[in-house]
C-alpha cells in the first residue's frame, strides 16, 4: 500500500494570533508552528495502515523551507519519504494550492507509480477552507470522502481477466470502506482504489515520536519540487482579529459575610 499524506504547517493551536500591519498576514515573530491537527491524525492513520499490511508513507507539504520541520516530524512517527513543494512562505489561495499539489502528485506518480490512497486533513487549522483536498481529488479524477472517522481496507475480490484459462485467477480491485459521522449516526462509503480521503481529528490518537524516531528523522532526504502555478480567482481581502472578551471575578467576602453576599446573589438570580 502506497499512501500519500498532504499536510500543512500552521500556528500552534491556542497561540495568540496577531495580524500584521498589512492586514492580510499573520505576525509570526513569536509564534510556534506545528502540523494541522486533522493532518496529524491522517499521518498516524497512514502509518498504522502500513504497519498492519506493509507499504510506504510519503508526506507532502507546500511552503517555505521551514515547513521541512513538519516533514521531519512526520518521519519521526513513521513516515518514510518527505516532499516539499517550495514557495516563498506567503499564503496561497485554495485553487493555486490545489493546482500545485496536483502537479506534484502527478510528477511523483510518473516516477514511482500511483498512490493507492491520498490523505488530506478535513480542513486546515488556520484557514479552514475545506477545499484543497476536494479540488485535488477532482483534478486527479478520483473518489473522495471528507470528514472520515474510520477506514477499513477490504480484501481484494474478483478475477483478473486473462487471455487464457491457464492464467488462472488473479487479484481483483482493491476496495476501501470509509465511515464519517452525521447527526444521529454514520454514513458508510465503499469504493475502489486509488482514492482520496479527508481525515477528521478523532479517528485515532497520534503517537509521540520516540528518541529513535527523532534521530531517524534527521536523516530524512527531503525531495524539493519547484512549481509555478497560476493563482486562482479567490483573493484574501483582510484578516480581522475579534475583540478579546475580558471577564472579571468579584470576591463577595469571607466567612459569614461571604455567605450572606452569596445568598443575595442567588436571590437576585431568582433561584430561591
PAMARTOR-65184 format. One record per residue (C-alpha): residue number from 1; residue in three letters; x, y, z. Coordinates in steps of 0.001 Angstrom, whole numbers, always signed. Layout:
N
<node num="NUM" residu="ALA" px="X" py="Y" pz="Z"/>
...
# end
This chain:
272
<node num="1" residu="UNK" px="+0" py="+0" pz="+0"/>
<node num="2" residu="UNK" px="+1450" py="+3325" pz="-1113"/>
<node num="3" residu="UNK" px="-42" py="+6235" pz="+824"/>
<node num="4" residu="UNK" px="+497" py="+9950" pz="+375"/>
<node num="5" residu="UNK" px="-358" py="+12404" pz="+3174"/>
<node num="6" residu="UNK" px="-695" py="+16098" pz="+2363"/>
<node num="7" residu="UNK" px="-10" py="+18215" pz="+5445"/>
<node num="8" residu="UNK" px="+231" py="+21920" pz="+6285"/>
<node num="9" residu="UNK" px="+2414" py="+23959" pz="+8632"/>
<node num="10" residu="UNK" px="+126" py="+26078" pz="+10830"/>
<node num="11" residu="UNK" px="+439" py="+28184" pz="+14008"/>
<node num="12" residu="UNK" px="+257" py="+26051" pz="+17138"/>
<node num="13" residu="UNK" px="-3357" py="+25758" pz="+18398"/>
<node num="14" residu="UNK" px="-4076" py="+28063" pz="+21318"/>
<node num="15" residu="UNK" px="-1427" py="+30593" pz="+20331"/>
<node num="16" residu="UNK" px="-2288" py="+34297" pz="+20309"/>
<node num="17" residu="UNK" px="-2571" py="+35322" pz="+16658"/>
<node num="18" residu="UNK" px="-1654" py="+38908" pz="+15814"/>
<node num="19" residu="UNK" px="-2455" py="+40437" pz="+12442"/>
<node num="20" residu="UNK" px="+498" py="+42063" pz="+10691"/>
<node num="21" residu="UNK" px="+496" py="+45709" pz="+9669"/>
<node num="22" residu="UNK" px="-610" py="+44892" pz="+6115"/>
<node num="23" residu="UNK" px="-3869" py="+43446" pz="+7459"/>
<node num="24" residu="UNK" px="-3562" py="+40391" pz="+5235"/>
<node num="25" residu="UNK" px="-963" py="+38250" pz="+7003"/>
<node num="26" residu="UNK" px="-109" py="+36940" pz="+10442"/>
<node num="27" residu="UNK" px="+2735" py="+38286" pz="+12537"/>
<node num="28" residu="UNK" px="+4759" py="+35113" pz="+13097"/>
<node num="29" residu="UNK" px="+7545" py="+36692" pz="+15154"/>
<node num="30" residu="UNK" px="+6589" py="+34954" pz="+18390"/>
<node num="31" residu="UNK" px="+4548" py="+32030" pz="+17067"/>
<node num="32" residu="UNK" px="+5283" py="+28329" pz="+17319"/>
<node num="33" residu="UNK" px="+4270" py="+26117" pz="+14398"/>
<node num="34" residu="UNK" px="+3000" py="+22574" pz="+14089"/>
<node num="35" residu="UNK" px="+1172" py="+20203" pz="+11743"/>
<node num="36" residu="UNK" px="-2523" py="+20906" pz="+11342"/>
<node num="37" residu="UNK" px="-4308" py="+18536" pz="+13817"/>
<node num="38" residu="UNK" px="-6554" py="+16797" pz="+11251"/>
<node num="39" residu="UNK" px="-3473" py="+16094" pz="+9134"/>
<node num="40" residu="UNK" px="-1528" py="+14823" pz="+12137"/>
<node num="41" residu="UNK" px="-4275" py="+12209" pz="+12508"/>
<node num="42" residu="UNK" px="-4014" py="+11474" pz="+8762"/>
<node num="43" residu="UNK" px="-291" py="+10713" pz="+9129"/>
<node num="44" residu="UNK" px="-979" py="+8458" pz="+12104"/>
<node num="45" residu="UNK" px="-3691" py="+6591" pz="+10182"/>
<node num="46" residu="UNK" px="-1375" py="+6104" pz="+7205"/>
<node num="47" residu="UNK" px="+1408" py="+4754" pz="+9425"/>
<node num="48" residu="UNK" px="-979" py="+2359" pz="+11154"/>
<node num="49" residu="UNK" px="-2245" py="+1041" pz="+7809"/>
<node num="50" residu="UNK" px="+1289" py="+331" pz="+6573"/>
<node num="51" residu="UNK" px="+2273" py="-1221" pz="+9897"/>
<node num="52" residu="UNK" px="-600" py="-3698" pz="+9564"/>
<node num="53" residu="UNK" px="-325" py="-4513" pz="+5881"/>
<node num="54" residu="UNK" px="+3012" py="-3203" pz="+4633"/>
<node num="55" residu="UNK" px="+3774" py="-314" pz="+2328"/>
<node num="56" residu="UNK" px="+5219" py="+3174" pz="+2470"/>
<node num="57" residu="UNK" px="+4030" py="+6591" pz="+3594"/>
<node num="58" residu="UNK" px="+5074" py="+9732" pz="+1727"/>
<node num="59" residu="UNK" px="+4372" py="+13131" pz="+3291"/>
<node num="60" residu="UNK" px="+3912" py="+16176" pz="+1066"/>
<node num="61" residu="UNK" px="+3660" py="+19830" pz="+2046"/>
<node num="62" residu="UNK" px="+3642" py="+23187" pz="+303"/>
<node num="63" residu="UNK" px="+5513" py="+26021" pz="+1940"/>
<node num="64" residu="UNK" px="+8823" py="+27626" pz="+2779"/>
<node num="65" residu="UNK" px="+11939" py="+25718" pz="+3773"/>
<node num="66" residu="UNK" px="+10801" py="+25928" pz="+7402"/>
<node num="67" residu="UNK" px="+7972" py="+23501" pz="+6552"/>
<node num="68" residu="UNK" px="+10646" py="+20808" pz="+6416"/>
<node num="69" residu="UNK" px="+10257" py="+20721" pz="+10211"/>
<node num="70" residu="UNK" px="+6772" py="+19233" pz="+9806"/>
<node num="71" residu="UNK" px="+8036" py="+16691" pz="+7256"/>
<node num="72" residu="UNK" px="+10717" py="+15549" pz="+9691"/>
<node num="73" residu="UNK" px="+8196" py="+15296" pz="+12497"/>
<node num="74" residu="UNK" px="+6059" py="+13023" pz="+10295"/>
<node num="75" residu="UNK" px="+9170" py="+10917" pz="+9643"/>
<node num="76" residu="UNK" px="+9793" py="+10673" pz="+13397"/>
<node num="77" residu="UNK" px="+6417" py="+8931" pz="+13844"/>
<node num="78" residu="UNK" px="+6785" py="+6516" pz="+10942"/>
<node num="79" residu="UNK" px="+6578" py="+8258" pz="+7543"/>
<node num="80" residu="UNK" px="+9156" py="+7090" pz="+5002"/>
<node num="81" residu="UNK" px="+9545" py="+9932" pz="+2487"/>
<node num="82" residu="UNK" px="+9171" py="+13712" pz="+2526"/>
<node num="83" residu="UNK" px="+8382" py="+16065" pz="-356"/>
<node num="84" residu="UNK" px="+8405" py="+19869" pz="-172"/>
<node num="85" residu="UNK" px="+6691" py="+21950" pz="-2836"/>
<node num="86" residu="UNK" px="+8690" py="+25141" pz="-2386"/>
<node num="87" residu="UNK" px="+7045" py="+28540" pz="-2047"/>
<node num="88" residu="UNK" px="+8097" py="+31875" pz="-594"/>
<node num="89" residu="UNK" px="+6032" py="+31206" pz="+2522"/>
<node num="90" residu="UNK" px="+3200" py="+33542" pz="+1523"/>
<node num="91" residu="UNK" px="-394" py="+32366" pz="+1714"/>
<node num="92" residu="UNK" px="-1681" py="+30757" pz="-1488"/>
<node num="93" residu="UNK" px="-5335" py="+30672" pz="-2427"/>
<node num="94" residu="UNK" px="-7016" py="+27221" pz="-2460"/>
<node num="95" residu="UNK" px="-7077" py="+26979" pz="-6253"/>
<node num="96" residu="UNK" px="-3375" py="+27732" pz="-6652"/>
<node num="97" residu="UNK" px="-2520" py="+25354" pz="-3796"/>
<node num="98" residu="UNK" px="-4612" py="+22561" pz="-5323"/>
<node num="99" residu="UNK" px="-3013" py="+23067" pz="-8733"/>
<node num="100" residu="UNK" px="+473" py="+22877" pz="-7232"/>
<node num="101" residu="UNK" px="-312" py="+19746" pz="-5225"/>
<node num="102" residu="UNK" px="-1974" py="+18079" pz="-8218"/>
<node num="103" residu="UNK" px="+1052" py="+18781" pz="-10385"/>
<node num="104" residu="UNK" px="+3387" py="+17499" pz="-7663"/>
<node num="105" residu="UNK" px="+1367" py="+14295" pz="-7203"/>
<node num="106" residu="UNK" px="+1279" py="+13633" pz="-10944"/>
<node num="107" residu="UNK" px="+5065" py="+14110" pz="-11073"/>
<node num="108" residu="UNK" px="+5648" py="+11723" pz="-8161"/>
<node num="109" residu="UNK" px="+3308" py="+9114" pz="-9639"/>
<node num="110" residu="UNK" px="+5005" py="+9357" pz="-13026"/>
<node num="111" residu="UNK" px="+8296" py="+8465" pz="-11339"/>
<node num="112" residu="UNK" px="+7237" py="+5790" pz="-8869"/>
<node num="113" residu="UNK" px="+3677" py="+4661" pz="-9620"/>
<node num="114" residu="UNK" px="+173" py="+5567" pz="-8495"/>
<node num="115" residu="UNK" px="-563" py="+6188" pz="-4826"/>
<node num="116" residu="UNK" px="-3234" py="+3788" pz="-3598"/>
<node num="117" residu="UNK" px="-4516" py="+6317" pz="-1099"/>
<node num="118" residu="UNK" px="-4077" py="+10076" pz="-720"/>
<node num="119" residu="UNK" px="-4978" py="+11546" pz="+2671"/>
<node num="120" residu="UNK" px="-5761" py="+15185" pz="+3470"/>
<node num="121" residu="UNK" px="-6932" py="+16781" pz="+6678"/>
<node num="122" residu="UNK" px="-10654" py="+17529" pz="+6706"/>
<node num="123" residu="UNK" px="-9647" py="+21207" pz="+6753"/>
<node num="124" residu="UNK" px="-6566" py="+23168" pz="+7783"/>
<node num="125" residu="UNK" px="-6396" py="+24656" pz="+11269"/>
<node num="126" residu="UNK" px="-5630" py="+28166" pz="+10065"/>
<node num="127" residu="UNK" px="-7767" py="+28950" pz="+7002"/>
<node num="128" residu="UNK" px="-10364" py="+26165" pz="+7364"/>
<node num="129" residu="UNK" px="-11313" py="+26300" pz="+3690"/>
<node num="130" residu="UNK" px="-12436" py="+22646" pz="+3204"/>
<node num="131" residu="UNK" px="-11406" py="+22970" pz="-455"/>
<node num="132" residu="UNK" px="-7919" py="+21754" pz="-1317"/>
<node num="133" residu="UNK" px="-8450" py="+18011" pz="-891"/>
<node num="134" residu="UNK" px="-11674" py="+18094" pz="-2902"/>
<node num="135" residu="UNK" px="-10076" py="+20138" pz="-5689"/>
<node num="136" residu="UNK" px="-7085" py="+17790" pz="-5918"/>
<node num="137" residu="UNK" px="-9299" py="+14688" pz="-5986"/>
<node num="138" residu="UNK" px="-11438" py="+16153" pz="-8778"/>
<node num="139" residu="UNK" px="-8349" py="+17143" pz="-10773"/>
<node num="140" residu="UNK" px="-6985" py="+13603" pz="-10443"/>
<node num="141" residu="UNK" px="-10360" py="+12047" pz="-11260"/>
<node num="142" residu="UNK" px="-10556" py="+10062" pz="-8012"/>
<node num="143" residu="UNK" px="-13290" py="+9435" pz="-5494"/>
<node num="144" residu="UNK" px="-13151" py="+11461" pz="-2284"/>
<node num="145" residu="UNK" px="-14918" py="+11337" pz="+1071"/>
<node num="146" residu="UNK" px="-14398" py="+14122" pz="+3622"/>
<node num="147" residu="UNK" px="-14895" py="+14055" pz="+7379"/>
<node num="148" residu="UNK" px="-13675" py="+10450" pz="+7653"/>
<node num="149" residu="UNK" px="-13615" py="+8950" pz="+11164"/>
<node num="150" residu="UNK" px="-12964" py="+5318" pz="+10193"/>
<node num="151" residu="UNK" px="-11107" py="+3426" pz="+7445"/>
<node num="152" residu="UNK" px="-11338" py="-285" pz="+6634"/>
<node num="153" residu="UNK" px="-9361" py="-1896" pz="+3832"/>
<node num="154" residu="UNK" px="-11335" py="-4716" pz="+2254"/>
<node num="155" residu="UNK" px="-9967" py="-7930" pz="+802"/>
<node num="156" residu="UNK" px="-9476" py="-7932" pz="-2939"/>
<node num="157" residu="UNK" px="-12328" py="-9622" pz="-4752"/>
<node num="158" residu="UNK" px="-12951" py="-10644" pz="-8293"/>
<node num="159" residu="UNK" px="-10959" py="-12240" pz="-11052"/>
<node num="160" residu="UNK" px="-8448" py="-10621" pz="-13297"/>
<node num="161" residu="UNK" px="-9312" py="-11153" pz="-16947"/>
<node num="162" residu="UNK" px="-6625" py="-13019" pz="-18863"/>
<node num="163" residu="UNK" px="-6079" py="-14185" pz="-22369"/>
<node num="164" residu="UNK" px="-6488" py="-17799" pz="-21434"/>
<node num="165" residu="UNK" px="-7680" py="-20095" pz="-18679"/>
<node num="166" residu="UNK" px="-4093" py="-21068" pz="-17913"/>
<node num="167" residu="UNK" px="-3505" py="-17656" pz="-16398"/>
<node num="168" residu="UNK" px="-5888" py="-18595" pz="-13619"/>
<node num="169" residu="UNK" px="-7305" py="-16282" pz="-11011"/>
<node num="170" residu="UNK" px="-5633" py="-13067" pz="-10017"/>
<node num="171" residu="UNK" px="-6261" py="-10208" pz="-7671"/>
<node num="172" residu="UNK" px="-9256" py="-8006" pz="-8288"/>
<node num="173" residu="UNK" px="-9718" py="-4341" pz="-7480"/>
<node num="174" residu="UNK" px="-8612" py="-3211" pz="-4032"/>
<node num="175" residu="UNK" px="-11511" py="-1632" pz="-2165"/>
<node num="176" residu="UNK" px="-11924" py="+560" pz="+875"/>
<node num="177" residu="UNK" px="-14737" py="+1359" pz="+3294"/>
<node num="178" residu="UNK" px="-14828" py="+4842" pz="+4861"/>
<node num="179" residu="UNK" px="-17101" py="+5979" pz="+7692"/>
<node num="180" residu="UNK" px="-17983" py="+9511" pz="+8676"/>
<node num="181" residu="UNK" px="-20203" py="+10868" pz="+11411"/>
<node num="182" residu="UNK" px="-23521" py="+12521" pz="+10722"/>
<node num="183" residu="UNK" px="-26189" py="+13701" pz="+13113"/>
<node num="184" residu="UNK" px="-27515" py="+10638" pz="+14868"/>
<node num="185" residu="UNK" px="-25228" py="+8074" pz="+13244"/>
<node num="186" residu="UNK" px="-22711" py="+7369" pz="+10482"/>
<node num="187" residu="UNK" px="-22509" py="+7350" pz="+6712"/>
<node num="188" residu="UNK" px="-20555" py="+4446" pz="+5210"/>
<node num="189" residu="UNK" px="-18970" py="+4605" pz="+1759"/>
<node num="190" residu="UNK" px="-17334" py="+1781" pz="-184"/>
<node num="191" residu="UNK" px="-15259" py="+2346" pz="-3318"/>
<node num="192" residu="UNK" px="-12225" py="+1183" pz="-5214"/>
<node num="193" residu="UNK" px="-8662" py="+2421" pz="-5027"/>
<node num="194" residu="UNK" px="-6926" py="+4692" pz="-5811"/>
<node num="195" residu="UNK" px="-8929" py="+7224" pz="-3826"/>
<node num="196" residu="UNK" px="-8684" py="+10367" pz="-1696"/>
<node num="197" residu="UNK" px="-9880" py="+10814" pz="+1895"/>
<node num="198" residu="UNK" px="-10255" py="+13870" pz="+4114"/>
<node num="199" residu="UNK" px="-9403" py="+12735" pz="+7644"/>
<node num="200" residu="UNK" px="-11091" py="+14251" pz="+10661"/>
<node num="201" residu="UNK" px="-9425" py="+14668" pz="+14045"/>
<node num="202" residu="UNK" px="-10501" py="+11916" pz="+16440"/>
<node num="203" residu="UNK" px="-10111" py="+8992" pz="+14033"/>
<node num="204" residu="UNK" px="-7122" py="+7982" pz="+16177"/>
<node num="205" residu="UNK" px="-4755" py="+9231" pz="+18858"/>
<node num="206" residu="UNK" px="-1491" py="+10320" pz="+17198"/>
<node num="207" residu="UNK" px="+1602" py="+8838" pz="+18764"/>
<node num="208" residu="UNK" px="+4509" py="+10775" pz="+20214"/>
<node num="209" residu="UNK" px="+7839" py="+10326" pz="+18450"/>
<node num="210" residu="UNK" px="+10387" py="+8129" pz="+20155"/>
<node num="211" residu="UNK" px="+14017" py="+9150" pz="+20548"/>
<node num="212" residu="UNK" px="+14911" py="+6628" pz="+17871"/>
<node num="213" residu="UNK" px="+12294" py="+8152" pz="+15584"/>
<node num="214" residu="UNK" px="+13600" py="+11675" pz="+16139"/>
<node num="215" residu="UNK" px="+17143" py="+10606" pz="+15345"/>
<node num="216" residu="UNK" px="+15989" py="+8793" pz="+12193"/>
<node num="217" residu="UNK" px="+14026" py="+11855" pz="+11045"/>
<node num="218" residu="UNK" px="+17217" py="+13915" pz="+10917"/>
<node num="219" residu="UNK" px="+18407" py="+11652" pz="+8100"/>
<node num="220" residu="UNK" px="+15239" py="+12142" pz="+6039"/>
<node num="221" residu="UNK" px="+16061" py="+13075" pz="+2457"/>
<node num="222" residu="UNK" px="+13500" py="+15743" pz="+1515"/>
<node num="223" residu="UNK" px="+12657" py="+15975" pz="-2182"/>
<node num="224" residu="UNK" px="+12079" py="+19594" pz="-3192"/>
<node num="225" residu="UNK" px="+9881" py="+20499" pz="-6155"/>
<node num="226" residu="UNK" px="+9850" py="+23959" pz="-7722"/>
<node num="227" residu="UNK" px="+6436" py="+24647" pz="-9249"/>
<node num="228" residu="UNK" px="+4995" py="+27869" pz="-10619"/>
<node num="229" residu="UNK" px="+1218" py="+27584" pz="-10602"/>
<node num="230" residu="UNK" px="-1259" py="+30236" pz="-11657"/>
<node num="231" residu="UNK" px="-3234" py="+31918" pz="-8887"/>
<node num="232" residu="UNK" px="-6932" py="+31203" pz="-8617"/>
<node num="233" residu="UNK" px="-9914" py="+33518" pz="-8503"/>
<node num="234" residu="UNK" px="-10080" py="+33789" pz="-4717"/>
<node num="235" residu="UNK" px="-8244" py="+36635" pz="-3013"/>
<node num="236" residu="UNK" px="-7751" py="+37387" pz="+667"/>
<node num="237" residu="UNK" px="-9018" py="+40887" pz="+1369"/>
<node num="238" residu="UNK" px="-8474" py="+41324" pz="+5084"/>
<node num="239" residu="UNK" px="-7822" py="+39462" pz="+8328"/>
<node num="240" residu="UNK" px="-9828" py="+40549" pz="+11337"/>
<node num="241" residu="UNK" px="-8987" py="+39684" pz="+14925"/>
<node num="242" residu="UNK" px="-12105" py="+39693" pz="+17145"/>
<node num="243" residu="UNK" px="-12026" py="+41854" pz="+20228"/>
<node num="244" residu="UNK" px="-10955" py="+39978" pz="+23327"/>
<node num="245" residu="UNK" px="-13630" py="+39214" pz="+25882"/>
<node num="246" residu="UNK" px="-12494" py="+40197" pz="+29356"/>
<node num="247" residu="UNK" px="-14092" py="+38514" pz="+32360"/>
<node num="248" residu="UNK" px="-13850" py="+39830" pz="+35896"/>
<node num="249" residu="UNK" px="-14040" py="+37957" pz="+39189"/>
<node num="250" residu="UNK" px="-15501" py="+39648" pz="+42236"/>
<node num="251" residu="UNK" px="-14817" py="+38444" pz="+45761"/>
<node num="252" residu="UNK" px="-18073" py="+38723" pz="+47698"/>
<node num="253" residu="UNK" px="-16473" py="+38400" pz="+51078"/>
<node num="254" residu="UNK" px="-15009" py="+35943" pz="+53538"/>
<node num="255" residu="UNK" px="-16573" py="+33849" pz="+56254"/>
<node num="256" residu="UNK" px="-20088" py="+34828" pz="+57331"/>
<node num="257" residu="UNK" px="-20106" py="+37990" pz="+55215"/>
<node num="258" residu="UNK" px="-19348" py="+35913" pz="+52128"/>
<node num="259" residu="UNK" px="-22239" py="+33556" pz="+52804"/>
<node num="260" residu="UNK" px="-24702" py="+36400" pz="+53146"/>
<node num="261" residu="UNK" px="-23478" py="+38002" pz="+49923"/>
<node num="262" residu="UNK" px="-23743" py="+34682" pz="+48077"/>
<node num="263" residu="UNK" px="-27356" py="+34294" pz="+49267"/>
<node num="264" residu="UNK" px="-28132" py="+37787" pz="+47956"/>
<node num="265" residu="UNK" px="-26724" py="+36877" pz="+44534"/>
<node num="266" residu="UNK" px="-28745" py="+33661" pz="+44411"/>
<node num="267" residu="UNK" px="-31933" py="+35534" pz="+45334"/>
<node num="268" residu="UNK" px="-31145" py="+38127" pz="+42683"/>
<node num="269" residu="UNK" px="-30959" py="+35371" pz="+40069"/>
<node num="270" residu="UNK" px="-34373" py="+34126" pz="+41125"/>
<node num="271" residu="UNK" px="-33048" py="+30757" pz="+42240"/>
<node num="272" residu="UNK" px="-34590" py="+30866" pz="+45713"/>
# end
